[in-house]
Amino acid sequence: MSTAGHVDAHHHVWDLAVRDQEWITGEELAPLRRTFTLADLEPEARAAGIGATVLVQTVAVAEETPELLALADGHGLVAGVVGWTDLTAPGVAGALAALADLPGGDRLVGIRHQVQDEPDPKWLLRPDVLRGLTAVADAGLVYDLVVRPHQLPSAVRAAALLPGLTFVLDHAGKPPIAEGRTRPWADGLRALAALPNTVCKLSGLVTEADPRRWTVQTLRPWTDTVIEAFGPGRLMFGSDWPVCRLAAPYAGVVDAALALTSHLGQEDRRSVFAATARRVYGLPDPGA
């Protein structure tokens, strides 16, 4: 299956000369402690047949999202930006409106917060957070969920409380592939997938596995669970570049995703590699 014109629904960039990425610590993450730009990504994405991407925030800093929007505004590859704003702030609706008015503001498609780093497993259910999530829905945006398995029950409850907001689960909920424990991850994943306003990204799995020893076969039980739970019509491919480089080059991640979905029909694979992302994020369709 050719990936020409397809969408990479999840990647990052950062410039360490502009801002530190404090989460990049320790020997295992050392290869990421450098600047990664769209100029670095584009040849790899184009070579893999990817025609559009979604650029996702990395830090909870208000200045980052305007920078990402400006990058998208000047670059044909980036079709959408998932940014950050303080969901707990009383003025979140105004902050979202202000982002939309910036250069590249038309590329803002969603909001994300590093819920995975919140010590409170019920952070998503705080009244101020729910108020902020309501503002995200009112702004016509989606919400990307980056959570760990123990936080999935709160994500399920939040999605049930806000049926008008589409929740996109990043990295399939970060299953503990390297540890080989399917529960409670699989239970939480299926509960989230049972709600119609949820979508899932096939992304970030090569680094949840052992980055040095993963194979398509070691990933397959986990991706089969995700495909069964959500169905191809609510799945989207994401590279998680440059984080994926800890385990595989860009082309290797694309090839793995193609192999893991090879049993699906042509239309279903088109959903995973393009149509779901375009529909959920409202990205332009080059064929329209």
C-alpha positions, -999 to 999 in steps of 0.1 A, spaced: 0 0 0 14 34 -10 14 61 17 14 89 -8 -8 117 4 -13 102 38 -12 119 72 12 117 101 -12 127 129 14 131 156 49 146 157 69 172 175 97 198 169 117 218 194 146 243 194 168 240 225 182 275 217 147 289 222 135 267 251 147 238 271 128 205 270 130 196 307 115 162 302 146 151 282 167 137 310 188 106 316 210 85 293 181 68 275 167 101 262 201 116 255 197 112 217 168 136 219 188 164 235 192 184 204 171 207 182 147 190 158 131 212 131 106 208 103 136 210 79 148 178 96 115 161 94 103 170 59 127 149 38 120 119 59 82 124 58 81 131 20 103 100 14 78 79 33 49 93 12 34 115 39 17 145 25 4 162 57 12 162 94 -2 173 128 24 191 150 18 185 187 29 205 217 56 192 240 57 216 270 31 234 292 43 268 283 20 295 268 46 308 244 51 275 226 17 273 208 21 306 190 55 295 178 41 262 165 13 280 147 38 304 131 58 274 119 27 258 105 17 290 88 49 291 68 52 254 60 31 233 36 37 200 54 19 209 86 -18 208 82 -28 211 119 -14 220 153 -24 206 187 -13 233 211 -15 240 248 -33 264 270 -40 264 307 -73 246 310 -77 256 346 -75 293 339 -108 313 341 -101 329 308 -95 298 288 -121 307 262 -105 340 255 -71 324 253 -83 299 227 -99 328 207 -66 347 209 -47 317 196 -71 314 166 -64 350 157 -26 346 155 -7 340 123 -13 303 116 -43 303 139 -64 286 113 -41 255 118 -51 252 154 -71 219 156 -67 207 192 -54 212 227 -33 189 248 -19 188 284 6 164 299 -20 147 320 5 118 323 26 139 346 -2 150 369 0 132 403 -38 133 407 -52 104 388 -85 122 386 -71 155 373 -93 154 343 -124 154 365 -115 185 384 -143 211 380 -119 237 366 -105 212 341 -139 202 330 -148 238 325 -117 243 304 -125 212 283 -160 226 277 -143 257 263 -122 236 240 -154 219 227 -171 253 223 -141 265 203 -146 237 178 -114 220 188 -106 184 199 -87 173 230 -57 151 228 -53 128 258 -18 118 268 -24 95 298 -10 64 314 -31 33 319 -41 41 356 -55 75 343 -78 59 317 -108 55 341 -108 93 346 -105 99 309 -135 76 303 -155 96 328 -145 129 313 -154 118 278 -188 106 291 -194 139 308 -186 159 277 -202 141 247 -198 172 226 -160 171 228 -139 146 207 -111 130 228 -81 117 209 -61 91 228 -24 96 221 -1 66 219 -30 42 225 -29 51 262 8 41 266 4 4 271 32 -13 291 44 -33 262 79 -38 276 65 -52 308 40 -74 290 10 -66 312 -22 -61 293 -43 -51 323 -55 -27 334 -46 -10 301 -68 -31 279 -98 -27 302 -95 11 302 -89 12 265 -120 -7 257 -141 14 281 -129 46 264 -135 31 229 -171 23 239 -178 60 239 -186 74 204 -167 107 210 -133 90 212 -106 83 187 -71 67 191 -37 72 177 -15 43 166 16 61 177 44 59 202 43 22 206 78 14 194 91 33 225 66 18 249 81 -16 238 118 -23 244 134 3 220 163 -21 212 144 -53 208 109 -46 195 96 -62 163 63 -60 144 54 -93 161 59 -80 196 37 -51 188 9 -70 171 -11 -83 201 -13 -47 214 -22 -31 181 -48 -59 174 -64 -49 207 -65 -13 197 -79 -21 163 -106 -43 177 -116 -18 203 -118 14 182 -122 0 147 -102 15 117 -127 44 113 -116 58 147 -79 52 144 -51 74 130 -14 68 124 12 90 141 50 87 140 58 104 173 89 117 156 115 125 168 108 105 200 104 74 177 141 78 168 150 61 201 137 29 186 134 33 148 139 58 120 109 75 105 106 51 76 108 22 100 78 34 121 58 39 89 67 4 77 58 -11 110 24 6 110 17 -6 74 27 -42 85 5 -41 116 -26 -30 95 -18 -52 65 -48 -74 73 -73 -46 69 -91 -37 37 -81 -8 15 -108 16 28 -100 7 64 -63 14 59 -71 47 42 -90 56 74 -60 48 96 -35 66 74 -55 96 63 -93 98 65 -97 96 103 -71 124 109 -86 146 82 -121 142 96 -114 145 133 -90 174 130 -107 191 101 -77 190 79 -80 199 42 -84 170 18 -61 174 -12 -84 153 -32 -115 174 -26 
